[in-house]
Amino acid sequence: MGDFQPEAQVKGLAGDSLIALICNKSEAIIFSVFIMIQRYKVFFNDCLLSISTPEEIPFGICEKTMLNPDRKSVGELLSWFEASGLQSFYVCTDDPDAFFSKFTGFYQIIEAAGGVVRHSSGKFLFIKRFGKWDLPKGKIEAGESPEVASVREVGEECGISGLKIVGQLPATYHTYRLAGNRVLKKTWWFAMEYSGELMTKPQSEEGITEATWLVPSQFDLVLNKSYRSIVELIGEISWDRGLDLPANPQ
């Protein structure tokens, strides 16, 4: 996933789902995850197309309302947005699930899975791939569930084992072209806990040059050099910022 451009800051971002990821300062690890509303966010490079009901976003944010849209109107909107260059565009519809079902009909679907990993020390795991900071993730193999794939991919990319899934986070979607065809990648995200050694082994054959542990108050240092989808995902999480800082990542 190497198409996006970095967002300036994560502080103050308003999440599309209310996600509380509570970090206990004690030895215990607590992830408390609450998903309050349903909305789809699709990233076209660094541009965001948001699909929701009018009630799910602040008044005046909705830029186009489409009630009972057919495949033709959804396709026209998609082509227009791809050519528009807009950074963000908010579509309101009475049935986001039905809208998104028509939307995905224009794409080849690829699924991946990854994790937001919290160590018992209160630090979280990030990787650097092809010069961008990211979260560990990878494609789901045939016959795998998203949960199994996420644990396998995080373990392989960072050289750690003993991961435990403790909650599910919002999926992210991004698009790209492959041999002239539209591709939509869905990435399933899971909150994970880990209490093993902090030593990591980045999977260099996957383009990963670093795997490092950070506390929440230091996230801006990496999110400034990350992808918009990752910035949005992290922005949907409430973080405990009362932890000591590690050395600054480069």
VMD Tcl script that draws the C-alpha trace (Angstrom):
set ca {
  {0.00 0.00 0.00}
  {2.25 2.78 -1.21}
  {0.07 5.42 -2.90}
  {-0.95 7.90 -0.21}
  {0.51 11.20 0.89}
  {1.06 12.15 4.54}
  {-1.44 14.17 6.56}
  {-0.03 17.04 8.61}
  {-1.25 16.14 12.10}
  {-3.36 13.54 13.82}
  {-4.25 15.68 16.85}
  {-7.81 16.93 16.72}
  {-8.99 14.66 13.92}
  {-12.68 13.80 14.20}
  {-13.26 10.07 13.84}
  {-16.02 8.66 11.66}
  {-16.51 5.89 14.20}
  {-16.20 6.53 17.91}
  {-13.30 4.26 18.81}
  {-11.96 4.26 22.34}
  {-8.75 2.32 22.65}
  {-7.99 2.62 26.39}
  {-4.38 2.07 27.40}
  {-3.92 1.07 31.03}
  {-0.61 2.19 32.60}
  {-0.44 -0.99 34.68}
  {0.90 -4.32 33.48}
  {-2.56 -5.27 32.21}
  {-3.49 -4.37 28.65}
  {-6.98 -3.06 27.99}
  {-8.46 -2.29 24.59}
  {-12.06 -1.09 24.79}
  {-13.51 -0.65 21.31}
  {-16.84 1.01 20.54}
  {-18.11 1.41 16.96}
  {-21.12 3.71 17.08}
  {-21.99 4.42 13.44}
  {-21.50 2.97 9.98}
  {-19.72 4.97 7.32}
  {-17.50 4.07 4.40}
  {-14.29 5.96 3.71}
  {-12.48 5.23 0.45}
  {-9.06 6.67 -0.31}
  {-7.98 7.57 -3.85}
  {-4.28 8.31 -3.30}
  {-4.55 11.15 -0.75}
  {-8.18 11.97 -1.60}
  {-11.09 10.80 0.54}
  {-14.60 9.84 -0.60}
  {-16.89 9.47 2.42}
  {-20.26 7.69 2.19}
  {-22.77 7.99 5.05}
  {-26.33 8.91 5.98}
  {-27.07 12.63 6.50}
  {-27.59 12.03 10.22}
  {-24.07 10.63 10.68}
  {-22.13 13.77 9.82}
  {-22.31 17.41 11.01}
  {-24.88 19.66 9.37}
  {-23.61 21.26 6.17}
  {-20.83 18.72 5.53}
  {-22.83 16.64 3.05}
  {-21.84 17.78 -0.46}
  {-24.08 15.49 -2.49}
  {-27.23 13.62 -1.52}
  {-28.10 10.47 -3.47}
  {-31.32 8.70 -2.42}
  {-31.86 5.27 -3.98}
  {-29.02 5.68 -6.51}
  {-28.77 3.17 -9.37}
  {-25.54 1.66 -10.71}
  {-25.30 4.26 -13.49}
  {-25.42 7.25 -11.12}
  {-22.91 5.66 -8.74}
  {-20.55 4.98 -11.65}
  {-20.87 8.57 -12.87}
  {-20.07 9.89 -9.39}
  {-17.05 7.59 -9.17}
  {-15.64 8.73 -12.51}
  {-16.26 12.38 -11.63}
  {-14.51 12.07 -8.26}
  {-11.50 10.28 -9.76}
  {-10.99 13.22 -12.13}
  {-11.88 16.00 -9.69}
  {-8.68 16.16 -7.61}
  {-10.72 17.05 -4.51}
  {-9.07 16.21 -1.20}
  {-12.37 15.22 0.45}
  {-15.95 14.76 -0.74}
  {-18.93 13.69 1.39}
  {-21.80 11.75 -0.15}
  {-25.02 11.23 1.83}
  {-27.43 8.43 1.08}
  {-30.30 6.78 2.91}
  {-28.62 3.34 2.67}
  {-24.78 3.45 2.72}
  {-24.56 -0.35 2.57}
  {-26.59 -0.51 -0.65}
  {-24.65 2.41 -2.13}
  {-21.33 0.78 -1.28}
  {-22.46 -2.53 -2.77}
  {-23.05 -0.77 -6.11}
  {-19.77 1.13 -5.71}
  {-17.71 -2.05 -5.24}
  {-19.21 -3.46 -8.45}
  {-16.78 -1.25 -10.39}
  {-13.71 -2.83 -8.75}
  {-11.69 -5.97 -8.38}
  {-11.64 -6.59 -4.62}
  {-8.46 -7.51 -2.74}
  {-8.49 -8.06 1.02}
  {-5.70 -7.55 3.53}
  {-5.47 -7.60 7.32}
  {-3.27 -5.99 9.95}
  {-3.04 -4.83 13.51}
  {-2.66 -1.95 15.94}
  {-0.40 -3.69 18.45}
  {0.00 -2.53 22.06}
  {2.88 -3.84 24.13}
  {2.48 -4.32 27.87}
  {4.86 -1.36 28.34}
  {2.28 0.95 26.72}
  {4.13 1.26 23.40}
  {2.61 0.65 19.98}
  {4.12 -0.96 16.89}
  {4.82 0.88 13.63}
  {6.80 -0.16 10.56}
  {8.62 1.78 7.87}
  {8.02 0.43 4.39}
  {9.43 2.02 1.23}
  {10.21 5.18 3.18}
  {6.72 5.61 4.68}
  {5.56 4.87 8.23}
  {2.75 2.35 8.33}
  {1.05 -0.31 10.44}
  {1.93 -3.98 9.83}
  {-0.49 -5.71 7.45}
  {-0.63 -7.97 4.41}
  {-2.88 -9.83 1.99}
  {-5.25 -12.49 3.24}
  {-4.34 -15.89 1.84}
  {-6.86 -18.37 0.42}
  {-8.80 -20.05 3.20}
  {-7.68 -17.61 5.91}
  {-9.97 -15.54 8.09}
  {-9.09 -11.85 8.52}
  {-8.20 -12.56 12.17}
  {-5.78 -15.36 11.32}
  {-4.23 -13.35 8.48}
  {-3.72 -10.29 10.67}
  {-1.81 -12.22 13.34}
  {0.28 -14.03 10.71}
  {1.13 -10.85 8.79}
  {2.06 -8.81 11.87}
  {4.21 -11.67 13.12}
  {5.97 -12.15 9.77}
  {6.55 -8.47 9.08}
  {7.91 -7.67 12.53}
  {9.44 -10.97 13.66}
  {7.31 -11.34 16.80}
  {4.95 -14.05 18.11}
  {2.40 -14.44 20.89}
  {0.01 -11.78 19.57}
  {-3.55 -11.74 20.89}
  {-6.51 -10.05 19.18}
  {-8.64 -8.12 21.69}
  {-10.92 -6.09 19.43}
  {-11.82 -5.11 15.88}
  {-11.18 -1.64 14.44}
  {-12.74 0.01 11.37}
  {-11.66 -1.36 8.01}
  {-9.92 0.97 5.56}
  {-10.39 1.04 1.78}
  {-8.07 2.38 -0.90}
  {-8.07 2.19 -4.68}
  {-5.46 1.89 -7.38}
  {-5.14 0.82 -11.01}
  {-3.64 -2.53 -12.00}
  {-3.17 -3.23 -15.71}
  {-5.76 -0.54 -16.39}
  {-8.35 -2.08 -14.08}
  {-9.77 -0.53 -10.93}
  {-8.75 -2.34 -7.73}
  {-10.26 -1.74 -4.29}
  {-8.24 -3.03 -1.36}
  {-10.07 -3.60 1.91}
  {-7.84 -3.83 4.96}
  {-9.28 -5.38 8.10}
  {-7.76 -3.93 11.28}
  {-7.61 -5.51 14.73}
  {-6.51 -4.26 18.13}
  {-3.84 -6.62 19.45}
  {-1.90 -7.05 22.67}
  {1.63 -8.34 23.03}
  {3.84 -8.86 26.07}
  {6.99 -10.40 24.57}
  {10.40 -8.90 23.89}
  {10.53 -5.46 22.25}
  {13.17 -6.72 19.81}
  {11.81 -6.84 16.24}
  {13.06 -8.24 12.94}
  {11.71 -6.21 9.99}
  {10.80 -8.32 6.95}
  {13.18 -6.76 4.43}
  {11.87 -8.81 1.50}
  {8.58 -6.92 1.94}
  {10.35 -3.57 1.79}
  {10.25 -3.03 5.55}
  {13.35 -1.30 6.87}
  {12.24 -0.53 10.44}
  {9.82 -1.83 13.06}
  {9.68 0.36 16.16}
  {7.64 0.81 19.34}
  {6.20 4.26 20.14}
  {4.01 5.80 22.82}
  {0.89 7.72 21.68}
  {2.30 11.18 22.43}
  {4.96 10.50 19.78}
  {2.66 9.35 16.99}
  {2.75 12.68 15.16}
  {6.43 12.12 14.40}
  {5.60 9.12 12.23}
  {2.13 10.11 11.00}
  {3.64 13.17 9.34}
  {5.40 10.65 7.10}
  {2.55 8.17 6.73}
  {-0.56 7.57 4.62}
  {-3.83 9.39 4.97}
  {-5.74 6.17 5.63}
  {-3.44 5.39 8.57}
  {-3.75 8.96 9.88}
  {-7.55 8.67 9.71}
  {-7.54 5.29 11.44}
  {-5.29 6.49 14.26}
  {-7.40 9.65 14.51}
  {-10.44 7.52 15.34}
  {-8.76 6.17 18.47}
  {-8.57 7.86 21.88}
  {-5.08 7.39 23.30}
  {-3.63 7.63 26.80}
  {-0.81 10.20 26.55}
  {0.56 9.87 30.08}
  {3.42 7.51 29.22}
  {7.16 8.13 29.07}
  {8.60 8.81 25.63}
  {11.09 6.55 23.85}
  {13.85 7.86 21.59}
  {12.53 9.77 18.57}
  {12.11 7.65 15.41}
  {13.67 8.90 12.19}
}
mol new
graphics top color blue
foreach p $ca { graphics top sphere $p radius 0.5 }
foreach p [lrange $ca 0 end-1] q [lrange $ca 1 end] { graphics top cylinder $p $q radius 0.2 }
display resetview
